[in-house]
Amino acid sequence: MHSTEVDLTGMIDLHIHTAPDTTPRRADDIETARAAMEAGMAAILIKSHDTLTADRATIAEKVVGGVRVLGGLALNEAVGGLNPVAVQFALSMGARQIWMPTRSAAHDLQLSGKPGGISILTGEGQIRPEVWAILELIRSADAILGTGHLALDEVTALVRAAPHVGVRKILITHPEADVAWMPLEAQQEIAGGDVFFERCYLQAAPGLHPTTSIAVIAQNIRSIGVESTVLSTDMGQATSPPPTEGLRAYLTQLATEGFSRAQIELMASQNAACLLKL
């Protein structure tokens, strides 16, 4: 390892995709956990668009040891969409993050020219009753609310609604990704309080169809603040580097952009540890 590279000891990645999955993945839960452990990381959170990962995470953590492995649930069609029963079950199994719809979101489908999909809003623009029920469950479990691939107006409505039921951990899912793109002005409008922004390396990684650049991510961090930034990779695709390599490259590039070791530890470890109750 070059001396200029950032050490991953104690770091946390809140967004890794693993096998088994309906999409080809680079490695399974156990291989991914082992790589994180060998890199000295404190924790990872594995994500599926289609199924609960909290139960799998528990097994991977037990098998590998030396690293916390956590999971969550994305509210796509495969689990019944905006399904409070599925959320309650997931939280009882130890899920640490509940994502609003991702691939089943109406906004996501619309971007690829497909009809249908799930919106968290009624035709009149109000938060759906089942979303209120889900927010209550997230509050009770002190879990993380992930915004998924919702449209900008949905994310804004959700961020305004969540504090009304006492949700204390709101994580804006990769605002630099094309499926969840959030202009800086919109980020500034919702920033503050219990809102964190998950800025992922996949969206800026060279050779992987980036939707932004490290320079833009760095500028967004400076505008919004390191205190509310969480750095993740969103990696695990069959064609992407291993998540540990991605995280090391990401943090090294941000160090080159002028962020201090203390700032990087805040964004890549301490903020996530707080959200995960570690």
C-alpha positions in Angstrom: 0.0 0.0 0.0 1.4 3.4 -0.9 2.0 5.8 1.9 -0.4 8.3 0.3 -3.3 5.9 0.5 -5.8 6.2 3.3 -5.8 3.5 6.0 -9.3 1.8 6.3 -8.9 1.0 10.0 -12.1 1.7 11.8 -14.0 2.8 8.6 -17.6 1.9 7.8 -19.3 1.4 4.5 -23.1 1.7 4.7 -23.9 0.7 1.1 -22.5 -2.5 -0.4 -24.3 -4.9 -2.8 -23.6 -8.6 -2.3 -24.5 -12.0 -3.7 -26.8 -13.9 -3.7 -28.8 -11.4 -5.7 -30.9 -11.1 -8.9 -28.2 -8.9 -10.3 -24.6 -10.2 -10.8 -22.5 -9.3 -7.8 -18.7 -9.4 -7.3 -18.7 -11.3 -4.0 -21.1 -12.9 -1.5 -21.9 -11.7 2.1 -19.1 -13.7 3.7 -16.4 -12.8 1.1 -17.3 -9.2 1.4 -17.3 -9.2 5.2 -13.9 -11.0 5.2 -12.4 -8.4 3.0 -13.7 -5.6 5.2 -12.3 -7.4 8.3 -8.9 -7.9 6.7 -8.8 -4.2 5.8 -9.5 -3.3 9.5 -12.9 -1.8 8.9 -15.3 -1.5 11.8 -18.6 -2.3 10.0 -20.3 -2.7 6.7 -24.0 -2.6 5.7 -25.1 -4.9 2.9 -28.0 -4.0 0.7 -30.4 -5.8 -1.7 -33.0 -4.2 -3.9 -35.2 -7.3 -3.5 -34.9 -8.9 -0.1 -34.1 -8.4 3.6 -30.3 -8.5 4.3 -30.3 -8.2 8.2 -30.6 -12.0 8.7 -27.8 -12.7 6.2 -25.7 -10.1 7.8 -26.0 -11.8 11.2 -24.7 -15.1 9.7 -21.8 -13.4 7.9 -20.7 -11.5 11.0 -20.7 -14.8 13.0 -18.8 -16.7 10.4 -16.2 -14.0 9.8 -15.8 -12.3 13.1 -13.8 -9.1 13.8 -16.2 -6.8 11.8 -19.8 -5.8 12.3 -22.0 -6.8 9.4 -25.5 -5.2 9.3 -28.4 -5.1 6.9 -31.7 -3.5 6.0 -34.7 -3.6 3.7 -35.6 -1.7 0.5 -39.3 -1.3 0.0 -39.6 -2.5 -3.5 -42.3 -4.7 -5.2 -40.6 -7.9 -4.1 -41.4 -7.2 -0.4 -44.8 -5.7 -1.1 -43.7 -2.1 -1.6 -44.7 0.3 1.1 -45.4 -2.6 3.4 -45.4 -1.8 7.2 -45.6 -5.6 8.0 -42.4 -6.2 6.1 -40.8 -3.3 7.9 -41.8 -4.5 11.3 -40.4 -7.9 10.6 -37.2 -6.5 9.2 -36.6 -4.3 12.2 -37.3 -7.2 14.5 -34.6 -9.1 12.7 -32.1 -6.3 13.3 -32.4 -4.2 10.2 -30.5 -0.9 10.7 -31.8 0.9 7.6 -35.1 1.0 5.8 -34.9 2.4 2.3 -37.9 3.9 0.5 -38.4 2.2 -3.0 -35.4 2.0 -5.2 -35.8 0.1 -8.4 -39.6 -0.1 -8.0 -39.9 3.7 -7.4 -42.0 5.4 -10.0 -39.2 8.0 -10.5 -36.6 5.3 -11.2 -38.9 3.5 -13.7 -39.8 6.8 -15.3 -36.1 7.6 -16.0 -35.8 4.4 -18.0 -39.1 5.1 -19.9 -41.2 2.6 -18.0 -44.7 3.1 -16.6 -46.0 2.4 -13.1 -43.9 2.1 -10.0 -44.4 3.2 -6.4 -44.7 6.8 -5.1 -44.8 7.7 -1.5 -47.3 10.5 -2.3 -51.0 10.4 -3.1 -52.4 12.0 -6.2 -53.0 15.1 -4.1 -49.3 15.2 -3.1 -49.8 14.0 0.5 -47.7 11.4 2.3 -49.5 8.0 2.0 -50.9 6.6 5.2 -48.7 3.5 5.0 -45.6 5.7 4.8 -46.7 7.3 8.1 -47.0 3.9 9.6 -43.5 2.9 8.3 -42.0 6.1 9.7 -43.5 5.3 13.1 -41.9 1.9 13.0 -38.5 3.4 12.0 -38.7 5.8 14.9 -39.6 3.1 17.4 -36.5 1.1 16.4 -34.3 4.2 16.1 -33.3 2.9 12.6 -32.1 4.9 9.6 -34.6 6.1 7.0 -33.0 5.9 3.6 -34.6 7.9 0.8 -34.0 5.4 -2.0 -34.6 6.4 -5.6 -37.5 8.8 -5.0 -38.1 11.9 -7.0 -36.9 15.2 -5.6 -40.4 16.4 -4.5 -40.9 13.0 -2.7 -37.6 13.3 -0.9 -38.4 16.8 0.2 -41.9 15.8 1.5 -40.4 12.8 3.3 -37.7 14.9 5.0 -40.3 17.4 6.2 -42.7 14.6 7.4 -40.2 12.4 9.2 -39.4 14.7 12.2 -43.2 15.0 12.9 -43.2 11.4 14.1 -39.8 11.7 15.7 -37.5 9.9 13.1 -34.0 11.0 14.1 -31.9 9.5 11.4 -32.6 10.5 7.8 -30.0 9.5 5.2 -30.3 11.0 1.7 -29.4 8.1 -0.6 -26.6 9.0 -3.1 -27.7 12.5 -4.1 -25.1 12.5 -6.8 -26.5 9.5 -8.6 -28.6 10.0 -11.7 -31.5 8.0 -10.2 -31.6 10.2 -7.1 -30.0 13.4 -8.4 -30.4 16.3 -6.0 -29.1 19.8 -7.0 -26.9 21.5 -4.5 -29.6 24.1 -3.9 -32.1 21.4 -3.0 -29.5 19.8 -0.6 -29.0 23.1 1.1 -32.8 23.5 1.6 -33.2 20.2 3.5 -29.8 20.2 5.3 -29.7 20.5 9.0 -31.2 18.7 12.0 -31.2 14.9 11.6 -30.5 14.9 7.8 -27.3 13.2 6.5 -26.2 12.9 2.9 -24.7 9.6 1.7 -22.2 10.4 -1.0 -21.1 7.2 -2.8 -17.9 6.5 -4.8 -19.7 4.5 -7.5 -21.1 7.8 -8.9 -17.6 9.2 -9.4 -15.5 6.1 -10.0 -13.6 6.2 -13.3 -14.6 3.6 -15.8 -17.9 2.8 -14.2 -20.2 5.3 -16.0 -19.8 8.1 -13.5 -22.6 10.6 -13.1 -20.4 13.1 -11.2 -16.8 13.7 -10.2 -14.7 13.7 -7.0 -14.4 17.5 -7.5 -18.2 18.0 -7.4 -18.6 15.7 -4.4 -15.9 17.6 -2.6 -17.6 20.9 -3.4 -21.0 19.5 -2.2 -19.4 18.3 1.0 -17.8 21.8 1.6 -21.2 23.5 0.9 -23.3 21.2 3.1 -20.7 20.2 5.7 -18.6 17.2 6.8 -20.8 16.9 10.0 -23.7 15.7 7.9 -21.8 13.6 5.3 -21.6 9.8 5.1 -19.1 8.3 2.7 -20.1 5.0 1.2 -19.2 3.1 -2.0 -22.4 1.6 -3.4 -20.1 -1.0 -4.9 -20.3 -4.8 -5.2 -21.3 -4.9 -8.9 -19.7 -7.7 -10.9 -17.7 -5.2 -12.9 -16.7 -2.8 -10.1 -13.5 -3.1 -7.9 -14.0 -4.7 -4.5 -15.7 -2.3 -2.1 -12.6 -2.1 0.1 -10.5 -1.0 -2.9 -13.2 1.5 -3.9 -13.4 3.0 -0.4 -9.6 3.3 -0.2 -9.5 5.0 -3.6 -12.4 7.3 -2.6 -10.9 8.4 0.7 -7.5 8.8 -0.9 -8.9 11.1 -3.6 -10.8 13.2 -1.0 -7.6 13.5 1.0 -6.0 14.8 -2.2 -8.9 17.3 -2.5 -7.8 18.7 0.9 -9.9 16.9 3.5 -8.0 16.2 6.7 -7.7 12.7 8.3 -10.0 13.9 11.1 -12.6 15.1 8.5 -12.3 11.8 6.6 -12.7 9.8 9.8 -15.8 11.8 10.7 -17.4 11.2 7.3 -16.3 7.6 6.8 -16.6 6.3 10.3 -18.0 8.4 13.1 -21.1 9.7 11.4 -22.0 6.2 10.2 -21.2 4.7 13.7 -23.6 7.2 15.2 -26.4 6.3 12.7 -25.8 2.6 13.4 -25.7 3.0 17.2 -22.2 1.4 17.3 
